[in-house]
Every structure is written in structure tokens, then in C-alpha cells.
Amino acid sequence: MNMELIMQYIAYALMAVGVLAFAVSVIVQVIKELPGLQKIPTSVVALAVSVILCPLAVIIACQYFKIVIVWYYVFASFIAAFIVYLVATGGWERIKEIWNRTKYMDK
């Protein structure tokens, strides 16, 4: 596997996270004022939407590209759901803080 292909896959993954985070943000903004969801914190609603939307997106993508759905695709989508949740709820700042705490800086 060459470096160009790896960079292409990383770009696709970042694009997917961005699109899913945008979708989670829009869905949460639309449904957070529903009568049953007003008392639930917005971050919990965002996490629930993310956990539902990510596996659904993987299943839809597998069906569209005619890929056999394997259990670890669904498992990985649940892990990715937490990353999407972090990004959708202002996680870029959190990720930047974690990166800065590692003290990795170019000198």
C-alpha cells in the first residue's frame, strides 16, 4: 500500500466524519425542541443521534457500493460515532486541547 493511497483514505475518512458531524448537528437542532426531548441535555441527544446515524450510514454505503456487511464494519461505525459526536458538539477545540497537552510541537 503506497503513501498516496493511504492519504486518499485518510481524506475520505475526514470527509465522512465532517459530513456526519454536520448531519448530526442539523438533526439535533431540529429535534431538540420536541416535547419529549426538551428535558434531556443536548449533548445526550447528539450522542444518541450519532450512535444511530453512523451505523446507518455504513450500512447504506455498503448497500450502495455492493459491499458485504461484516460485523467489524458495524463495530467500527460505533467507535466512529463517538468521534462524530465530539466533532458535532464542538470537538475540534477539545481535540486541539488534547493535542496541545501531548506537548508535541514542531521546533
C-alpha positions in Angstrom: 0.0 0.0 0.0 1.6 3.2 -1.1 1.5 6.6 0.7 -0.8 8.2 -1.8 -3.5 5.6 -1.3 -3.2 6.0 2.5 -3.5 9.8 2.2 -6.6 9.3 0.0 -8.2 7.0 2.6 -7.5 9.5 5.4 -9.0 12.3 3.3 -12.2 10.2 2.7 -12.4 9.4 6.4 -12.1 13.0 7.4 -14.7 14.0 4.8 -17.1 11.3 6.2 -16.6 12.5 9.7 -17.3 16.1 8.7 -20.4 15.2 6.7 -21.8 13.0 9.5 -21.0 15.7 12.2 -22.8 18.2 10.1 -25.8 15.9 9.7 -25.8 15.2 13.5 -25.7 18.9 14.3 -28.6 19.6 11.9 -30.7 16.7 13.2 -30.1 17.7 16.8 -31.0 21.3 16.1 -34.3 20.2 14.5 -35.4 17.6 17.1 -34.1 19.1 20.4 -37.2 21.2 20.9 -39.6 18.3 20.6 -41.8 17.9 23.7 -40.2 14.6 24.9 -36.6 15.8 24.3 -36.7 19.2 26.0 -35.6 18.0 29.4 -32.8 15.8 28.0 -29.4 17.6 27.7 -28.5 18.5 24.1 -25.2 16.6 24.3 -27.0 13.3 25.2 -29.4 13.8 22.2 -26.3 14.4 20.0 -24.7 11.3 21.2 -27.8 9.2 20.6 -28.2 10.7 17.1 -24.6 10.0 16.3 -24.8 6.4 17.6 -27.8 5.8 15.4 -26.6 7.7 12.3 -23.1 6.3 11.9 -24.0 2.6 11.7 -26.9 3.5 9.5 -24.5 5.4 7.2 -22.2 2.5 7.0 -25.0 0.1 6.1 -26.3 2.4 3.5 -22.8 2.9 2.0 -22.3 -0.9 1.9 -25.6 -1.4 0.2 -24.9 1.4 -2.4 -21.4 0.1 -3.2 -22.5 -3.5 -3.1 -20.1 -4.4 -0.3 -20.8 -7.3 2.0 -21.5 -6.0 5.5 -19.1 -7.6 8.0 -19.5 -7.3 11.8 -16.4 -5.2 12.2 -17.7 -2.5 9.9 -20.7 -2.0 12.2 -18.4 -2.2 15.3 -16.0 0.4 13.8 -19.0 2.6 13.0 -20.0 2.6 16.7 -16.4 3.7 17.6 -16.6 6.4 14.8 -19.9 7.6 16.3 -18.1 8.9 19.3 -15.6 10.8 17.1 -18.5 12.2 15.1 -20.2 13.2 18.4 -17.1 15.0 19.6 -16.8 16.9 16.3 -20.5 17.7 16.2 -20.5 19.2 19.7 -17.6 21.5 19.3 -15.0 18.8 19.5 -12.4 20.5 17.3 -11.5 22.6 20.3 -11.3 19.5 22.6 -9.2 17.6 20.1 -6.9 20.6 19.8 -6.6 20.8 23.6 -5.7 17.1 23.8 -3.1 17.6 21.0 -1.6 20.5 22.8 -1.5 18.6 26.1 0.7 16.0 24.5 3.3 18.7 24.1 4.0 17.7 20.5 5.2 20.9 18.9 7.5 21.4 15.9 10.6 23.2 17.0 
